[in-house]
Amino acid sequence: MSLLWTREELETATGGTFLGNTSVSVTGISIDTRTLTHGDLFIALKGDNSDGHAHITTALEKGAAAILAHSAEGFTDPRILLVADTMLGLQKLAQAARARFKGKVVAVTGSVGKTTTKEMLRLCLAPSGLTHAAEASYNNHWGVPLTLARLPREASFCISEIGMNHPGEILPLAKMVQPDVAVITTIGSAHLGHMGSLDAIAKEKASIITALPKGGIAIVPDDAHGTEFFTAEAEKAQAVLWTCGVNPHSTAHLAHLHTGADGSHFDVSIQGKTFNVHLPAPGTHLARNAVAALAACAALGADVAKAANALADFRPGKGRGALTQIVGGAITLLDESYNASAASIRAALDVLRHIPATRRIAVLGDMRELGEFSISEHQALAAPAASAADLVFCCGSYMKTLFDALPPSKQGAWAESAALLAPHVCAALRKGDAVLVKGSLGSRMRDIIAALNALPAVECA
């Protein structure tokens, strides 16, 4: 592991003071002692349900190089760096990491597709230089600074994912990241309950453009709601706007999409240059994520031809569209259990529609954070669900409205929870079925995935 932070750098960045005089060489950063490794700086963050200060002893015993804490009562270990507030200390460390970084930074936001696009970018940029990105969806008030604080000084590229639940959350994070390139994947109804309207969502996502430098590049979808907000923010920031999608007049666009058993094959044209892509995962939505990732590579000055070839190694993350065979190969499982919005459910249903199968089954859980729009957003999915699937199973109170709107011939079963629905889904399966499982994280659709993966081959002869 390369040196990430020295004692002097830590004190200067955070404004803190070590309890004693000791040599410090930090090679990583941890906020969880369960995953802490020797040489890490352990940051004792205080959360709603836990306080990292309760785990300082464990961190020291596991070989932490230093501890960032705002309370050291009962401790005398010289490795403890005392600050006024550990969250503020983490933010200051992130700012220092960004200030010393000489490479290029790309920030990704959007209603859906953020993490997938980030992972595609990780693959695409790697052939052009050392690339740093968070290993998970670290896109909030602590995840963004943590990703920056872990940024190796010798890296060529940094990818930052920025999310939001409420108004005003993106801009301060984007200003911390100071991206050279910003990517907006989509504008959709996710978090509509907190935001109130699609206009408000588009405005919030567009605020990432404000953090671009003069001449920075914003990559935005060519068919999204609220493009006028993108244009306005780009003009204010004196940034360059690139569009991407399926429109042949866009800066980067998708063409000749063909989906088969080995995934998708398509062309991506960027400013007149065309690149052939094999993406071993089905779905127009994933192909569009790839277009955005390749456009970002071009904007960052990376080798786009190598980036396009690298996408052949892409695999969807857990719960984000992985296609597997279960029950001894008798059933095809499309695992979209990580999260859900109206747009992402429609995209997943479109993938299900094109999977070769005897029957296609959709298993859907509630979408969250839709507020007063919850019932209408769920009901609106009844028609596309009925069109794509031969049988639909639902769980959750809001999905009950979708289930009730289905033709009786399409109704599988409804239950209050995923755990209660799982036996009904398992009992209904036949050899040759394709099953989509999708719902918001809080719907715990992973319980159904676990039940399906546990089925022996004899259950579905």
N, C-alpha and C positions, 0 to 999 in steps of 0.2 A: 504493500500500500504506500502511495506517495504521501508526502507531508501536506496536510491540509491547512493547519493553523499552528503557529508558534505561540508561546506564552505571551510575548510582546504584542503580537497581532491581536490576540484575544482581548488583552487589556485595553489596547488602543481602540479596537472596534466597539467594544461593549461599554467602555467607561468604568469597568469593574476593577476590583482589586483581589488578588489571590491572598489567601489566609497565611501563606508562608512563601519562602523563597525556594522554589524547586523548578527543575527543568521540565518543560511541557512540550510534547510533540503529538499533536492530534492528527489522526489519519481518517477519522470518520465522525459522524454525529448521530446520536441516538436520543430518542425521547421515550424509549420503552426498554426497560432492563431485560425483558424477555428476548429481545433480539440484539442487545448490546454486545459488541465484540471488543477484544483487547485493543486499546488505543483510541477508543471513541471519546468524544466529549459528550457527557450526559447532560441534557438540558432538563431541569426539573420544572416542567410546565405544570401549572395548576389548572385543572379542568373542572367541568361541572360535577363529575363523578369520582375524580381521583386527583391526587396531588403528588407530583413527581418527587417532592421533598421526602415523602415517606419511603422512597426507594433509593435514597442516596447511599446507604450502607451497602445494599446489593450491588449498585453500580461500581462502587470502589472495590468490592470483593471480586467482581468479574473483570477487573483490570481497566477501568475507565482511566483515560489519561488526565481528564479534568472533569470537574462538575460545575455547571452554571446554575447558581442558586440565588434566591433572594432572601433566604433564611438559612443560617448555618448554626442555629442553636444546638449545642451539644457536640459540635464537630470542631476539630482543630486541624484536620488534614490539610496540608498546604496545597493540595490539588484543587481545592474548592475556590471558585471564582465568584465572589459576591457582587451582585448587582441589585439595583433598586427593584427591578421587575424582570422575571425571566422571559416573558413574552416579548417585552420591549428589547431585551438583550438579544433574543433570536432575530428580531427585525433589524437591529443594528448590525448584527453579524451578516445578515443577508445583504444589506446595503453595502457593507465593506467588500463582500465577495463580488458583488456586481461592479463596484467601482474599480477593482483591480483586474477584472476580467478583460482580456484583449480579444476574445473571439466574438462570434455572432450569436445573438439571442433571438429566438422565435417564441412568441406567445400564442397559445391556442385557446379560444373560447367558443361558445355556441350552445344551443339548446340540447343537441345530441351530437355524438360523434367526437367529443373532445379527446377522451382517452384513447380511442382507436386511432385517431389522427396523430396523436402524440406518439403512439407506438409505431405507426408507419413511418413517422419522421425519424424516430430513433434508428430504424433500419436503413432508411434512405440516406441519412447524413453520415452514417458510420464509414462508408467507403471514402469519404472526403476528409475525415479527421475524427479525433476523439470526441465523442458526443455524450453529453450528460443530460439525463432526464430522470424524473422520479420513477421509482419502481411501481408505484400505485397511483391512484387518482388523488394526488396531493394538490388539490386545487383551491383550498380555502385559506382562511386568515393565518393558519399555522403551516399548512402544507406548502404554500408558495414560498415563504421565507426559508423553510427547512430545505427545500430543493435548492435554493440559491446558496444557502450556507454550506451545503455539501458540494458545491461546484468546484471541481479541480481547477487550479489556476492554469494548468497546461492544456485544458480542453480547447477544442476549436469551435464547438457548438454547444449551446444550452437550449433545451426545450422546456418551456414553462406552461403548464396547464392552469387556466384561471376559470373558476366557476363562480356561481352566485345563487343565492336564494331570495335575496331582498334587494331593493333599489340601493344604489350607491356603493356596492361591494366591489365591483370590478376595477374602477378607476384607481383607488389607492394601491391595489395589488399590481396593476399594470404599471403604475409609476415606479413602484419598487423594482419591477422586472426590467423596465426600460428596454423594450424589445426593439430590434432593428426591423423585424417583420412581424406582423400580427395576422392571425388567421381566424376568421369567423366561419364556423362550419355550417350552421343552420340557425334559423329563427323559428321556434315552435312554441307550443303551449306549456312546456315544462315550467313549473313554478308560477303558472298563471294566477293561482289564488293569491300569492303574495304580491304579484306585479300589477294585476288588474286588467291589463290589455296587451295585445301583441305589439302595439306601438311602444308601450313602456319597456317590454322585453327587448325590442330592437334598439331602442335608445340606450339601454343599459349595456347591451353587447357592443354597440358602436363606440362606447366610451373607451374601449381598449385602444382605439385608433388615436385618441388624444395623447397617449403616452409615446407615440412614435416620434422619432426625430424628424427634422425637415428632410424630405426626400426618402423617408422610410416607406415601406411598402405594406399596404393592407390588402389581404386576399379575402374576398367576400363572395358568397354564393350569388349566382346570376339570377336566381328566381326567388329570392327570399323576400318576405314581408319587410317593409321598412328600409328599402335601399336608399331612400332619400336621407336617412339619418347617417348612413355610411358616407355618402357624398359630402354632407355638411361637415362631419367630423374630419374627413380627409382634407377638406379645404381649409379648415381652421388650423390643422396641424401642418399644413403644406406637405402632406404625405401623398404618395402615389397609390391610386386605387386599381387593383387588378381583380377582375371578375373570373369566377370559375364555375363550371357546371357542365351542362349539356348543350348550351347555346353555341353554335359554331362561330359566333362573333365575339365570344368571351376571350379573355387573355389566355386562359387555359381551359380546354374543354375535352370532354369524353366523347369517343366515337367508336363505332363498330364493336359494341359490347356483345359478347357471346358467353353464355354460361353453360358449363357442362359438369360432369362428375368430378373433374379436377379443379373446379372453381370457375373463375372468370378470366376471359381474355379480352383485351380492349386496347385501343390506341388513345394516347393523351397528346394533344397538340398544345404547345406552349409558345406563344409568340412566333408562330410559323414553323416551329420544329416539332416533329412527331416522334413519339416514343411508344414502343410496344410493351405492354404489361401483361404478365400472368400473375393473377392474384388468387392463391389457393383457398378462396372463401367466396361463396356466392352472395349476390345481392347488389343491386344498383347503388344502394346507399354506401356500401363499402367501396365500390368503384369510385364514387364521388369523393369519399374521404381520401382515396389515393390521388385523385386529381389535385386536391387541395395540398396534400403533402408534397407532391412533385412540383407544384407551383411555388411552394415555400422554398424548396431546394434551389430552384432557379433564382428566386429573389435573394437568397443568401449567397449565391455564387458557387454553390456546390455542383458536383458533376451529376447532371440529371440522368444521363444514360446509365451510369452505375447505380443511381438511385432507383431507376425503373427496374433494373435487373434484380436489385435487392428485395423488391416486393414479392418475389417468388418465394421468399422465406417467411412471409408474414403468416401468422396464425392468430385467429381471434382470441382475445383474452377469455378467462373463465367467466361464463355467464354473458358473454358479449357476441354470441353468434357462432360458437363452436359447433361443428356438425360431426356427430359420432354415431357409431353403430352400437346398439345395446341388445340385451337379451340374446346373446349368441349370434348377433348379426341380423336378427329378425326384424328389428325396429330401427329406424333412423331418428335420432334425437337432435333437434335444433335448440341448443341451450342459450336462451336470451334472458336468463333469470336475474341478471344483475340489476336492471332498472327498466323503467318504461315511461314513455310519453305517447301521446297520440301519434305523432309522426313516426316514432321508432316502432310502434306496434304495427302501423300500416306497412312500414318497410319490412318487418319480420314476416308479416302475412304474405307479402309479395314473394319473399324467398320460399316460404312454405308452399305456395302455389306452384312453384316450379321444381319442387323436389319429386323425382320419380317415386311413386308410392301407390299401393292399393287403395289406401284411405289417408287423408290428411286430417290431423287432429290438432286443434289449437287449445292450449290450456292457458288461460289469462287471469292475472291477478290485478287488483286495484291499482290505478294510477294515483299518486299522492300529490298534495300541494296544489290542487286545482280550485279549492275554495268553492265559491258560488257557481263555478263552471263545471263542477264534478259530474253532475248527472248528465248534462248535455254532451260533455266530451266523451263520456263512456257510451251513451246511447248512439252517438255518431259512428262508433266503431262496429255496430251490429251488422251493417250491410257489408263492409269489407271483410269482416270475419266470416259471415255466412257464404260469401263469394269464394273465399280462399280455402275454407275448411269443410270437410264432410261432417265433422262433429266438433262441437265447442264445449269446453268445460270452463267454469268460472269460479273464482272465489273472491270474497269480500263484498261489502255492502254496496259499493258503487258498481262493481261488475254484475251485480244482480240485475241492474237496470239494462245492461247489455244483454244478459242472458234471457231476460223476459221478452226482449224485442226480437229474438231469433225465431225463425220458423221452427215449429215443434220437431221437425225431422232433423234439425241441426243441433238440438239441445242434448248435450251429454249429461252433465250434472252440475249443480251449483252447491257450494258449501261456504260456510262463514270464514273458514281459514284454509290455507294451503295444506296443513296437516290433515284436516278432515276431508279435503278433496282428493288427496293422493290415492287412497284405496279405490275410489271410483274410477280414476284414470287408469290405474294399473289393471283393474278388472276388465276394462273395456278393450284393452289392446289385442290386436290380432297381428299375425305375421304379415309383414309387408307394409305396416303403417309407418307414417312419418309424423312425429309429434313435435310441435312447437310449445315451449314453456316460456312465458314472459310475464313480467309484472314489476312493480316498483320494489325497491330493496326492502321496504317495510312490509311488503306482502309475503315475504319469506318463501318465494317460489323455489328457493334452493331445497326446501323440504320435499317438494315434488321431484326435483332432479335426483335427490338422494334415494327416494323410493324407487324411481325408475332404474337407476343404476344398480340397485340391489336386487332387481328381479332376475331369477335364474332362467335359463333358456326354456325350461319345461313350462314356465308360466304362460308362454305365448307360442304354442306349437302350431 
